[in-house]
Amino acid sequence: MDIGVLLPTGTAQWGETDDPRELIGFGRRAERLGFSSLFVNDSLISPRVEALTMLAALAPTTDSVTLGTAALLPFLRRPVQAAQSLASIDLLSGGRLTVTVGAGFPGRFGQPLYTLSEVPWAGRFTRLDETVALWRALWDGATHFHGQILRLDDIPPMTRPFRAGGPPVWLGGATPSALARTGRLYDGWLPYPPDPADYASGVAAIRSAGADAGRSAEDITCALFVSVRIDDDAERGRREMDAYAQATYGMPLDQLEKIQAVVTGSAAQVRERLEEYAAAGARHIVTRLGALGLRSQRDQLERLAELLPALRKLTLTQKLTWS
């Protein structure tokens, strides 16, 4: 099991006196505590440190953690320039980049951003898949690309990533179409379903689609994005997570947990819930810490780190059993 953490790059998660440059130290502390990965999210809905800028800052200041996006919205960027930026981060990090991508959602979390980017909402999934295919082609040295939407000729030489073929690309989303496309085209899956049973059915659908495409289960990393708050006082923990949901999404916790994986409670309760997702097939858990202010974020980071040995032991036991 790999356990990662989402860096609080959005201003909604900062206190009045917080310095965003502290995020570098936050990431380094997470690495020293034993977390496997540092992820950042991507949006224009609220002010934040831009995702690829944050990863570029972390690349030379960390040593071994995976650096990832959860999730990058490729339509916000020109495809060729994005391929160059991603290859550069992979190069500077020594091959530690993982790129999760998404197409956005209907409503204020997606459609207005397409308008700002001067990209049509229609055909967004085809555009997303073609953009990833273009990136991979450029990382392999292609000089032209002809898709349904993206058609480019005479492409100059591009920066090559650290790893041959470029960084792994995961897909977010859990619709039947997303599951099928993950199985056929992507290196991993990073959804946030509230119910572990839905996660298990998604894993099964992805593996079925992958098998039909001649791929093995090992070709696709099944990951999970989950908001976590550890608190011995259950009522206080829910209050704090509710404040986080309101600040981040403008919605109360009871609405957020209907659409996203949210885990609150004591350390034992959080561990038990995460174990359910591990049993459902999750092999990389990206945790978003339900706390406002970098000091509270660091406190939650330290508390969650205490669970790392138990979660890793659980997965090893499962792997030995399943083999």
Salt bridges, closest charged atoms under 4 A:
ASP2 OD2 - HIS284 ND1 3.89
ASP19 OD2 - ARG21 NH2 2.85
GLU22 OE1 - ARG298 NH1 3.13
ASP42 OD2 - ARG77 NH1 2.84
GLU50 OE2 - ARG77 NH2 2.69
ASP90 OD1 - ARG163 NH2 2.53
ASP129 OD2 - ARG181 NE 2.84
ASP153 OD1 - HIS146 NE2 2.81
ASP187 OD2 - ARG136 NH2 2.97
ASP231 OD2 - ARG229 NH2 3.61
ASP231 OD1 - ARG236 NH2 2.65
ASP232 OD1 - ARG303 NH2 3.40
GLU235 OE2 - ARG239 NH1 3.61
GLU257 OE2 - ARG238 NH2 2.83
GLU275 OE2 - ARG271 NE 3.68
GLU276 OE1 - ARG273 NH1 2.80
GLU302 OE2 - ARG29 NE 2.80
